[in-house]
Amino acid sequence: MTDDAPGRPGEHRRPTKAERKEKARREREELERRMASKRRARTVGIVAGAVVIAAVVFAATLLPSSGGDFPEPANLLQQAATAATTAGCGDVQTTPDFDPSENDRSHITTGQIQPLSSYPTIPPASGPHADVPLPAGVYDSLTQPQLFQAIHSLEHGATIVWYDPTAPTGSIEQLTEFYDRRVQDASVGQDRVIVAPFDFPDDPAGILPEGTRMAVVAWHRLRLCEDVDLAVAFDFTSQFSSPTAENRGYVGVAPEAGASLG
């Protein structure tokens, strides 16, 4: 019996040559279908990967980064002189000693707190203060800082940006958000700066002078502005804080410049 001959009835029949060719054809077609399917899947994967890469590149180059909303410190310093005029800022004042002068750096307890009207300027830039300095940071009406601790921080080379809480919200937010960042995310000297509303209703002198919405303060240095302005604030804090920011030279006179703020 040849390969093409059928077997006897009841016996297992060997497939004919034609049947073997047909089976081979079907297996080949199945293999080709599987290979084509894999090629399509691979193509889809490549296209999807390209889309993801393109999206990442687009985001990195065209969309703002998480820190993209913050002005660059160098740009703020370039804008500071013009901004000071626009914001109605006076010159940086050298403030007088507390009277009597031997109390200009004295420490007081809670029961010895002096009325703000007894200080040479509002806000104070020196004078009797609490034993413990106030840590740097951004404060608000709910976390209102202890004023007499803040004066002690000035003695240690900190600066303060006081603002009128009734100033335009946008200007306040730009100011507070700029300084309210972790040093490892953006180093703008915020670890030596206190930002807070000047609002102490328990004292008749506990508001900024009339026509003033921002006061920037260092030890025996004070600048008053009609409006809140970040460029003006940063120009002041970056050179009157110790250590300074943006590699600026220190121009302050704090007697314990660089000391811990607690």
C-alpha positions in Angstrom: 0.0 0.0 0.0 1.3 3.4 -0.9 1.2 6.6 1.3 -1.8 7.7 -0.8 -3.8 4.5 -0.3 -6.4 4.3 2.4 -6.1 1.6 5.1 -8.4 -1.3 5.6 -11.7 -0.7 7.3 -11.4 -0.5 11.1 -7.7 0.2 11.0 -6.0 3.6 11.8 -5.6 5.4 8.5 -2.4 7.3 7.7 -3.2 10.8 6.3 -2.7 11.1 2.6 -0.2 13.4 1.0 -2.9 15.9 0.1 -4.2 15.9 3.7 -0.7 16.4 5.0 -0.2 19.4 2.6 -3.5 20.8 3.7 -2.6 20.4 7.4 0.7 22.1 6.8 -1.0 24.9 4.9 -3.4 25.5 7.8 -0.5 25.4 10.4 1.5 27.9 8.3 -1.5 30.2 8.0 -2.0 30.0 11.8 1.6 30.8 12.4 1.4 33.7 10.1 -1.7 35.0 11.9 0.1 34.8 15.2 3.2 36.6 13.9 1.0 39.3 12.3 -0.8 39.7 15.7 2.5 40.1 17.5 3.7 42.6 14.9 0.6 44.7 15.4 0.9 44.6 19.2 4.6 45.6 18.9 3.6 48.5 16.6 0.9 49.7 19.0 3.4 49.5 21.9 5.9 51.6 20.0 3.3 54.2 19.0 2.0 54.4 22.6 5.5 54.8 23.9 6.2 57.5 21.4 3.0 59.3 22.5 4.1 59.1 26.1 7.5 60.4 25.4 6.1 63.2 23.3 3.8 64.1 26.2 6.6 64.2 28.7 8.7 66.4 26.4 5.8 68.7 25.9 5.2 69.0 29.6 8.9 69.6 30.3 9.3 72.2 27.6 6.0 74.0 27.2 4.0 73.5 30.4 5.1 75.3 33.6 6.8 73.1 36.2 5.7 72.9 39.7 7.9 75.9 40.5 7.1 77.7 37.3 4.7 80.1 39.0 7.4 81.5 41.2 9.4 84.5 39.9 13.2 84.0 39.6 15.1 85.7 42.4 17.5 87.4 40.0 14.5 88.9 38.1 13.0 90.2 41.3 16.2 92.0 42.1 16.3 93.6 38.7 12.7 94.8 39.2 13.2 96.0 42.7 14.0 99.7 42.1 11.1 100.2 39.7 8.8 98.2 41.9 9.7 100.3 44.9 8.5 103.4 43.1 5.3 101.8 41.9 4.5 100.4 45.4 5.1 103.8 47.0 8.0 102.8 49.2 10.1 105.2 51.2 13.8 104.9 51.7 15.2 102.4 54.1 15.3 104.2 57.5 17.9 103.8 60.2 15.7 103.7 63.4 16.7 105.2 66.8 17.3 103.2 69.9 14.6 102.5 72.4 14.4 105.1 75.1 16.2 104.5 77.5 18.9 103.1 75.1 20.2 100.6 77.6 16.9 98.8 77.1 17.3 98.6 73.3 18.4 94.9 73.7 16.8 94.0 77.0 14.9 90.8 77.6 11.4 91.0 79.2 8.9 88.5 80.5 5.2 88.4 79.6 4.4 90.6 82.6 6.9 93.3 81.4 5.6 93.7 77.9 5.8 97.3 76.8 3.0 99.1 74.8 3.9 99.4 71.1 3.6 103.2 71.4 6.7 103.2 73.6 8.8 101.9 70.7 10.5 104.4 68.4 8.8 103.0 65.3 5.8 101.0 64.2 6.6 98.2 63.5 9.5 98.0 66.1 13.0 97.4 64.7 14.7 97.0 68.1 13.8 97.4 71.8 12.8 95.2 74.7 11.9 91.7 73.5 11.1 88.1 74.7 13.9 85.7 75.8 13.2 83.3 72.9 13.4 84.4 69.3 10.7 83.5 66.8 11.4 80.8 64.2 11.5 81.9 60.5 8.4 81.1 58.5 5.1 82.3 57.0 2.4 83.1 59.6 -1.2 84.1 59.2 -4.1 85.3 61.3 -4.6 81.9 62.7 -0.9 81.5 63.6 -0.2 85.1 64.5 3.4 85.3 65.7 4.4 86.7 69.1 5.6 90.2 68.3 8.2 90.4 71.0 9.7 87.1 70.0 10.0 88.5 66.4 12.0 91.5 67.7 14.4 89.1 69.3 14.8 87.4 65.9 15.8 90.7 64.3 18.6 90.9 66.9 19.8 87.5 65.5 19.9 88.7 61.9 16.4 87.8 60.7 14.2 90.1 58.7 10.4 90.5 58.9 7.9 91.3 56.1 4.8 92.6 57.8 1.7 93.2 55.7 -1.7 94.7 56.2 -4.2 91.9 56.2 -6.6 94.1 54.2 -4.2 94.4 51.3 -5.2 92.8 48.0 -5.3 89.0 48.3 -3.3 88.4 45.1 -0.3 90.5 46.4 -0.4 88.8 49.8 -0.5 85.3 48.2 2.4 86.0 45.9 4.4 87.2 48.8 3.5 84.3 51.2 3.8 81.5 48.6 7.2 82.7 47.5 8.7 82.4 51.0 6.6 79.4 52.1 8.7 76.8 50.3 11.1 74.2 51.6 14.7 75.3 51.3 15.6 72.1 49.3 12.9 73.1 46.8 14.0 76.7 46.4 16.6 78.6 48.5 15.5 82.2 48.7 16.7 82.9 52.3 13.3 81.9 53.7 15.0 80.2 56.7 15.9 83.7 58.0 12.7 85.5 57.1 9.4 86.0 59.0 6.3 86.9 56.9 3.1 87.8 58.8 0.2 90.2 59.1 0.8 93.1 61.4 -2.4 92.9 63.3 -2.3 93.0 67.1 -5.8 94.2 68.2 -4.9 94.1 71.9 -2.6 97.1 71.5 -3.9 100.5 70.1 -0.8 100.7 68.0 -1.1 97.2 66.7 -1.7 98.1 63.1 0.6 99.4 60.4 0.8 103.2 60.1 -1.9 104.9 58.0 -1.2 104.5 54.2 1.2 101.6 54.8 0.4 98.1 53.6 3.8 96.5 53.9 6.8 97.1 56.2 10.1 95.3 55.8 12.2 95.3 59.0 15.7 94.3 60.1 17.5 95.3 63.3 17.5 99.1 63.3 16.3 99.2 59.6 12.8 99.8 58.4 11.2 100.5 55.0 7.5 101.3 54.6 5.5 100.8 51.4 2.0 101.9 50.4 1.4 98.5 48.7 2.6 94.9 49.1 5.3 94.0 46.6 7.4 90.9 46.4 10.3 92.4 44.5 10.7 95.1 47.2 10.4 92.5 50.0 13.0 90.2 48.5 15.4 93.0 47.7 15.3 93.8 51.4 15.4 90.3 52.9 18.1 89.0 50.6 20.6 91.6 51.9 19.5 92.4 55.4 19.1 88.8 56.5 22.1 87.0 57.9 23.0 84.8 56.1 22.0 86.6 52.9 20.4 85.2 49.8 21.6 85.2 46.2 25.2 85.7 47.3 24.6 89.3 48.3 26.7 91.1 50.8 25.3 91.6 54.3 24.3 95.2 54.9 22.5 94.8 58.2 23.7 95.7 61.7 22.2 93.0 63.9 24.4 92.5 66.9 24.0 88.7 66.9 23.8 88.3 63.1 23.5 84.6 62.1 22.5 83.4 65.6 19.9 80.6 65.8 16.2 81.5 65.5 15.2 78.6 67.7 
